[in-house]
Amino acid sequence: MILADRVAIVTGAGSGIGRAGALIMAQEGAHLVIADRNRDGADETVGQIKAAGGSAESLVLDVTDDRAMEAGITTIGEKYGRIDILHNHAGAQVAGDLEHVAVEGFDRSWSLNVRSHFMAARLVMPIMRRARKGVILNTSSSSGVLYDREMIAYTTTKHAVIAMTRQMAGDYAKFGIRVNALCPGWVDTPFNDPFIAQMGGRSAIEAYVAEKVPLGRWAEVSEIAEPILFLVSDRSSYMTGQILVVDGGETIV
């Protein structure tokens, strides 16, 4: 197993892509810390991992709460003496263009999509630096590399994640720490509900995906889990500061 004995923290792993990534890491031997504010979702992910013979525990917290994040990461670091992988995945969509997005929604988007990634990375970095190794994966989006209609808060934050990823990678490569970003395209999860509502419902979004995505369909979460495994494992050992777009070809047209 390519992640045997490694300790991984995944934020937002109580559902969707975060859960799928956590499951595949556990299948490859990692101990998973499922960080999510939704206890039921976190416990469900842990239950699925254990049912498949893996190792996991819940860490119920709001990733925008600095004190809770510090306490949680400190506890994990002290408990296991290491944190090998951090996947910053927790995030949210906030719809609206410049004139219509709620200012508090923009602020919430920044806090969750960017600042929480920054804080979690800041907190694990001393542990990884002492070990002279570690992997941080930040979830951006295809919206981080292209225009996304009337989604200024989301696109701004996801572009920022890419810039932050590159900066972290350049600063910490000398310590053997790799930092990359994942940019998923259309993945069929409830995460897309704000955009679906903005587009006018399910039929409208289906037509949009069929037109805009060369492969003509949504991704399944399993199709994003495999790239996650690649980025957090030694299969990508000479890769840092890079952006992996997994979008069915949307960004090439």
Long-range contacts (C-beta under 8 A, 24 or more apart in sequence): 1-27, 1-28, 1-29, 2-28, 2-29, 2-229, 2-233, 2-234, 2-235, 3-28, 3-29, 3-30, 3-85, 3-229, 3-232, 3-233, 4-28, 4-29, 4-30, 5-29, 5-30, 5-31, 6-30, 6-31, 6-82, 6-84, 6-85, 7-31, 7-33, 7-76, 7-80, 7-82, 7-83, 7-84, 7-85, 8-32, 8-33, 8-83, 8-84, 8-85, 8-86, 8-87, 8-232, 9-33, 9-35, 9-59, 9-73, 9-76, 9-83, 9-85, 9-86, 9-87, 9-120, 9-124, 10-34, 10-35, 10-87, 10-89, 11-35, 11-36, 11-63, 11-87, 11-88, 11-89, 11-90, 11-116, 11-120, 12-36, 12-63, 12-89, 12-90, 12-91, 12-139, 13-42, 13-45, 13-87, 13-89, 14-38, 14-40, 14-41, 14-42, 14-44, 14-45, 15-41, 15-45, 15-189, 15-190, 16-187, 16-189, 16-190, 16-191, 16-221, 17-89, 17-139, 17-184, 17-187, 17-189, 17-191, 17-221, 17-224, 17-225, 17-228, 18-45, 18-87, 18-89, 18-90, 19-44, 19-45, 19-48, 19-221, 20-221, 20-222, 20-224, 20-225, 20-228, 21-87, 21-89, 21-224, 21-225, 21-228, 21-229, 22-49, 22-56, 22-87, 23-48, 23-49, 23-52, 23-54, 23-225, 24-225, 24-226, 24-228, 24-229, 25-85, 25-228, 25-229, 25-232, 26-52, 26-54, 26-55, 26-56, 27-52, 27-54, 28-229, 28-233, 30-55, 30-84, 30-85, 31-55, 31-56, 31-57, 31-80, 32-56, 32-57, 33-57, 33-59, 33-76, 34-58, 34-59, 35-59, 35-60, 35-61, 35-63, 35-72, 35-90, 36-60, 36-90, 37-61, 37-62, 37-63, 63-90, 63-112, 63-116, 63-119, 63-120, 64-111, 64-112, 64-115, 64-116, 66-119, 69-116, 69-119, 69-120, 69-123, 70-123, 73-120, 73-123, 73-124, 74-123, 77-124, 77-127, 82-127, 82-131, 83-124, 83-127, 83-128, 83-134, 84-128, 84-131, 84-133, 84-134, 84-135, 85-134, 85-135, 85-136, 85-137, 85-232, 86-120, 86-121, 86-124, 86-134, 86-135, 86-136, 86-137, 87-136, 87-137, 87-139, 87-228, 87-232, 88-116, 88-117, 88-120, 88-121, 88-136, 88-137, 88-138, 88-139, 89-139, 90-116, 91-139, 91-157, 91-191, 92-191, 93-151, 93-154, 93-191, 93-192, 93-193, 93-194, 93-195, 94-151, 94-153, 94-154, 94-194, 95-150, 95-151, 95-153, 95-154, 95-194, 95-195, 95-197, 95-198, 96-150, 96-151, 96-152, 96-153, 97-150, 97-152, 98-152, 100-150, 101-152, 101-153, 105-153, 106-152, 106-153, 106-156, 109-153, 109-154, 109-156, 109-157, 110-153, 110-156, 110-157, 110-160, 113-154, 113-157, 113-158, 113-160, 113-161, 114-157, 114-160, 114-161, 114-164, 117-161, 117-164, 118-164, 121-168, 121-179, 125-172, 125-177, 128-172, 128-175, 128-177, 129-172, 129-175, 129-177, 132-175, 132-176, 133-175, 133-176, 133-177, 134-176, 134-177, 134-178, 135-177, 135-178, 135-179, 135-180, 135-231, 135-232, 135-233, 136-168, 136-177, 136-178, 136-179, 136-180, 137-179, 137-180, 137-181, 137-182, 137-228, 137-231, 137-232, 138-164, 138-165, 138-179, 138-180, 138-181, 138-182, 139-181, 139-182, 139-184, 140-165, 140-181, 140-182, 140-183, 140-243, 141-183, 141-184, 141-185, 142-183, 142-184, 142-185, 142-186, 142-245, 142-247, 142-250, 142-251, 144-181, 144-183, 144-243, 145-183, 145-243, 145-245, 145-251, 146-250, 146-251, 150-198, 151-195, 151-198, 158-183, 162-243, 165-241, 165-243, 166-241, 169-240, 169-241, 169-242, 170-241, 173-240, 173-241, 178-236, 178-237, 178-239, 178-240, 179-240, 179-241, 180-231, 180-236, 180-239, 180-240, 180-241, 180-242, 180-243, 180-244, 181-242, 181-243, 181-244, 182-224, 182-227, 182-228, 182-231, 182-244, 182-246, 183-243, 183-244, 183-245, 183-246, 183-247, 184-219, 184-224, 184-246, 184-247, 185-213, 185-219, 185-245, 185-246, 185-247, 185-248, 185-250, 185-251, 186-213, 186-218, 186-219, 186-247, 186-248, 186-250, 187-218, 187-219, 187-220, 187-221, 187-223, 187-224, 188-218, 188-219, 188-220, 188-221, 189-221, 212-250, 212-253, 213-247, 213-248, 213-249, 213-250, 214-248, 214-249, 214-250, 214-252, 214-253, 215-248, 215-249, 216-248, 217-248, 219-246, 219-247, 219-248
